[in-house]
Amino acid sequence: MKFIFLISLFLSSLMAVSQDVKPVLVIHGGAGTIERKSMTPDKEAAIRKSLKEAMDKGYEVLEGGGSAMDAVEATLVLLENSPWFNAGKGAVITREGSHELDASIMDGSNLNAGAVSGIKTIKNPIRAARIVLEKSPHVMLYGEGAERFASENGMETVENSYFTTPARKEIWKAINQGKSESGKLEPSKFGTVGCVALDKKGNIASGTSTGGTMNKAYNRIGDSPIIGAGTYADNQTCGVSCTGHGEYFIRIGVAKEVSDQIAFGGKSLEEAVNFTIYEKLSGMEAEGGLIAIDKEGNIAMPFNTPGMYRGFRRADETYIGIYGDD
Amino acid sequence: MKFIFLISLFLSSLMAVSQDVKPVLVIHGGAGTIERKSMTPDKEAAIRKSLKEAMDKGYEVLEGGGSAMDAVEATLVLLENSPWFNAGKGAVITREGSHELDASIMDGSNLNAGAVSGIKTIKNPIRAARIVLEKSPHVMLYGEGAERFASENGMETVENSYFTTPARKEIWKAINQGKSESGKLEPSKFGTVGCVALDKKGNIASGTSTGGTMNKAYNRIGDSPIIGAGTYADNQTCGVSCTGHGEYFIRIGVAKEVSDQIAFGGKSLEEAVNFTIYEKLSGMEAEGGLIAIDKEGNIAMPFNTPGMYRGFRRADETYIGIYGDD
């Protein structure tokens, strides 16, 4: 009898090992008026390459048994370092002509979260957000306080001009010389980056990083660094990262609302995101999208804009999309 | 036939007028280790007087047919001006020895919201939050950017030292001379103020104002200025204002979670707040409370701390409480 019990214990532990959750990673590089007519083949190829490299990097972490938190951070560092997205290098420019970066990260296994806003000299804001999560008693730090905390904890610093790219500067100049209405002619009005990952242990993490909105007011805080608005993760429900017109994402509480519909309304991930993006956000005539993974590994990538840079990886499946139809 | 239709239209419009919603106003002045043994009769009387004056002021606005937004603002201005609460005058002191104030306000009729954080020289942060709601394209502004915007829009400014009271200074000195662990000996560790109102038109508004946590790090943002964490209002569900250990309120997304349980889970206000405060918040070993009004005018004032300064007014009923049992 005891022998049979031990055999069964052994078999069930074997099953537990073989029942590792299949890892999933999904990313976005911003939603907006991304259309084929405003894209060159070279630019499209470069953007697809950047998205793929970042996604592969994070997925490797997951495949190697790494945590969802590590995968999200690794992915977002690459997207921040790429000049093609509105986060880290390539961030948009404030009305005053400088860069103010925001980022947040959340660990769905324990609801720990970290966020920074108004960052001017930390090379990778997502790393600063994670340091706040790990080493600060606080969840959210702003500006100098955030930078001091991050640099004291070993984060790499750069000059504010490091974040500037010629393309962003040209648009900013055009806006401020009255040649273009604020942001309206910019092909990638939003361009925030985000990542959600589900690791082999079934833990979910989400992260978001952004330069905010082009020509934004000095010291404006958008949805990206706000837990519940731009980012949320809870192993019991899902992980979410948003991109779009941040003020509406704050007012709706988009990321938390998706999670709460699953937690309290018994909805599927797809039903939840469809309601929040296509009914609620669209009903307020606001634009944007999100990426999400639920605890079963289901993926959602809804957006109500012409396009959204996006992609996912899971066992034997890789996808990258830019426009509404691909 | 047409005549009967007109009569019935006339009668139903009469009924609509007579069916004005009965206004309700609820306030808090912070949750924490508020116990009889640490209170003198004089202090208790002064605090009860301040709470009552602020509540009466807001309720007068509602009785006169004013909006929930106006009632919330009028109430919170008085609580900010009172030295007894951790908001406006009487705010706690940061590690660096200054005051950094946060506030937010939300209009449940249209989900508009405004928030300011890191305020040093605007006398009434709740007014600054409302100006952001009304006149800025943004929802949330920080520090200098917020102050510049508020003062350009006519908000009264003061020296940072205006917010200091002898009582707060004494505690801060004790902490920083190593005589007390951070905040642990302070009777009202939290002390944020908040107000939720339901007006005759059935509109709900919520607002929260705070000095943050005693000895907090420079540039820390707590839950009070975060829409969805410390404040939320939606005519379809309820209005909520929170007080407590802000980092946990952000991680849970307390105010939005209460609203979402009603919206998506079909719960009553009481069931919703009981879950979030007594199961979720207590489950994380975090402390605090909230006030809320739902669209039917039901009130909730749960807290898992020894006490919470609180009160409400509605037709022929006035209540003020401080401790767990009164």
HADDOCK unambig.tbl for C-alpha pairs under 7 A between the chains (distance, minus, plus):
assign (segid A and resid 111 and name CA) (segid B and resid 251 and name CA) 5.88 0.50 0.50
assign (segid A and resid 112 and name CA) (segid B and resid 251 and name CA) 6.55 0.50 0.50
assign (segid A and resid 113 and name CA) (segid B and resid 251 and name CA) 6.43 0.50 0.50
assign (segid A and resid 138 and name CA) (segid B and resid 220 and name CA) 6.83 0.50 0.50
assign (segid A and resid 138 and name CA) (segid B and resid 247 and name CA) 6.04 0.50 0.50
assign (segid A and resid 139 and name CA) (segid B and resid 247 and name CA) 5.65 0.50 0.50
assign (segid A and resid 140 and name CA) (segid B and resid 220 and name CA) 5.97 0.50 0.50
assign (segid A and resid 140 and name CA) (segid B and resid 221 and name CA) 5.31 0.50 0.50
assign (segid A and resid 141 and name CA) (segid B and resid 219 and name CA) 5.63 0.50 0.50
assign (segid A and resid 141 and name CA) (segid B and resid 220 and name CA) 4.58 0.50 0.50
assign (segid A and resid 141 and name CA) (segid B and resid 221 and name CA) 5.79 0.50 0.50
assign (segid A and resid 142 and name CA) (segid B and resid 219 and name CA) 5.15 0.50 0.50
assign (segid A and resid 142 and name CA) (segid B and resid 220 and name CA) 6.37 0.50 0.50
assign (segid A and resid 145 and name CA) (segid B and resid 218 and name CA) 5.33 0.50 0.50
assign (segid A and resid 145 and name CA) (segid B and resid 219 and name CA) 5.00 0.50 0.50
assign (segid A and resid 218 and name CA) (segid B and resid 145 and name CA) 5.36 0.50 0.50
assign (segid A and resid 219 and name CA) (segid B and resid 141 and name CA) 5.63 0.50 0.50
assign (segid A and resid 219 and name CA) (segid B and resid 142 and name CA) 5.16 0.50 0.50
assign (segid A and resid 219 and name CA) (segid B and resid 145 and name CA) 5.03 0.50 0.50
assign (segid A and resid 220 and name CA) (segid B and resid 138 and name CA) 6.83 0.50 0.50
assign (segid A and resid 220 and name CA) (segid B and resid 140 and name CA) 5.96 0.50 0.50
assign (segid A and resid 220 and name CA) (segid B and resid 141 and name CA) 4.58 0.50 0.50
assign (segid A and resid 220 and name CA) (segid B and resid 142 and name CA) 6.39 0.50 0.50
assign (segid A and resid 221 and name CA) (segid B and resid 140 and name CA) 5.31 0.50 0.50
assign (segid A and resid 221 and name CA) (segid B and resid 141 and name CA) 5.80 0.50 0.50
assign (segid A and resid 227 and name CA) (segid B and resid 250 and name CA) 6.54 0.50 0.50
assign (segid A and resid 227 and name CA) (segid B and resid 251 and name CA) 6.81 0.50 0.50
assign (segid A and resid 228 and name CA) (segid B and resid 228 and name CA) 6.81 0.50 0.50
assign (segid A and resid 228 and name CA) (segid B and resid 253 and name CA) 6.09 0.50 0.50
assign (segid A and resid 247 and name CA) (segid B and resid 138 and name CA) 6.04 0.50 0.50
assign (segid A and resid 247 and name CA) (segid B and resid 139 and name CA) 5.65 0.50 0.50
assign (segid A and resid 250 and name CA) (segid B and resid 227 and name CA) 6.54 0.50 0.50
assign (segid A and resid 251 and name CA) (segid B and resid 111 and name CA) 5.89 0.50 0.50
assign (segid A and resid 251 and name CA) (segid B and resid 112 and name CA) 6.55 0.50 0.50
assign (segid A and resid 251 and name CA) (segid B and resid 113 and name CA) 6.42 0.50 0.50
assign (segid A and resid 251 and name CA) (segid B and resid 227 and name CA) 6.82 0.50 0.50
assign (segid A and resid 253 and name CA) (segid B and resid 228 and name CA) 6.08 0.50 0.50
assign (segid A and resid 257 and name CA) (segid B and resid 260 and name CA) 6.88 0.50 0.50
assign (segid A and resid 260 and name CA) (segid B and resid 257 and name CA) 6.89 0.50 0.50
assign (segid A and resid 260 and name CA) (segid B and resid 260 and name CA) 6.35 0.50 0.50
assign (segid A and resid 261 and name CA) (segid B and resid 264 and name CA) 5.90 0.50 0.50
assign (segid A and resid 264 and name CA) (segid B and resid 261 and name CA) 5.90 0.50 0.50
assign (segid A and resid 264 and name CA) (segid B and resid 264 and name CA) 6.05 0.50 0.50
assign (segid A and resid 264 and name CA) (segid B and resid 265 and name CA) 4.67 0.50 0.50
assign (segid A and resid 265 and name CA) (segid B and resid 264 and name CA) 4.68 0.50 0.50
assign (segid A and resid 265 and name CA) (segid B and resid 265 and name CA) 4.74 0.50 0.50
